[in-house]
Amino acid sequence: MAAERRKGERVVFERGFPAHMMGIDGTWRRACIMEDISEISARLTVEGTVEGLNLKEFFLLLSSTGLAYRRCELGWVNGDQIGVNFLKQNDKKKKQARRPEDADA
């Protein structure tokens, strides 16, 4: 099960935390419930289907105004639940460079 692979402390929401997922380009939006969260990932229960959505990279909106959000990528899917990994501002640059000598700089 996914629980064994988790690193770091997780906060589990007893009743879930309402949130929304939104495409990077704003073309789609889905309601979801955040079941648990850590510094680097979260587990969501998605309302409706995720079939056909571009989940390579998307936003997890944590407030109704959209001012609190995290940039995410899909980690796994199990029925109506998905695991998401949070992306940092410079993650894309690191993935493109992938030079070991830059790690210590």
N, C-alpha and C positions, 0 to 999 in steps of 0.2 A: 504494500500500500504506500501511497505518497508520503504518509506521516514519517516513515523511517528515513526518507531522503532529505527532510527539511533540516535546514541549518538556522541557528539563531532562535530567539524567543518569538513566539506567536501570540497574538491577542485574539481570543475567540469571542465573538459576539453571540450572546445567548439567544437573542431574537434576530440577529442579523442587522446589518446597517444598510439602509436603502441608498443606492447609487445608480449611476448610468454609465454605459459604455458608449463612446462616440468615435466614429471613424476619423482619422487624421484629417481627411479632406472635408469632413462634416456631412457626408452624403448618407450616413446611417446613424441611428441611435437606438439603444436597447436599455430597458430598465433591468436592474440586477440587484441582488442582495449580496453584500460582502459578508461572508461567513467567518473568515479569519484573515489576519494580516500579519506580516512581519516587515522588517526593514526593506527586504528585497522582493517580496512576492505577496500574493493574496489568493484566496479561493472564493470564487463567485458562483452564485446560482443565477442563471440567466433566464429572464422571462421571455418566452418566445424562442425561436430557433436562431442558431448562429450560422446555420448553413448558408453559404453564399456570401458571407461577410468577409471582408479583408481583415483578418486578425493578426497579420504579420506585425502591424504596429497600430495602436489606437490609444485613445484617452480613456481613463477611468475618472469620471466626474464625481467628486465627493461632496459637492454642495449644489444647491438648486440654482445658484447664480453662475456656476462654472468657474468660480475663482479658485477653488481648491481642487486640484486634479493631479494625476500621475500619468506619465506616458508609459505604455505597457506593450508587451509582446505576449503572444499566446504560449503557454508552457505545456498544457495538456487539456484534453477534453474527456469527460466521463458523464455521458447523458446530458442533463441540463446544468452540470457543474463544469467550470473551467478553472484552470490554474493560470495565473498571469505573473509574469516577471516584470518588475519595474525597470525602466530604462533611465539612465542618467543622461544629462545633457551631452556629455562627451563620449558615451558608449559607441555611437556610430563611428566616430573618428578612430577610436581604439580598434574596432573590428576591421576597419579599412587598412590601418597601418600594420598591425600584427607584427611588430618588430620587437623581439625580446630585449634588445638593448635600450629601448625606450621605457621599459618598465621601471628602471631604477632612476630615471631622470626626473 
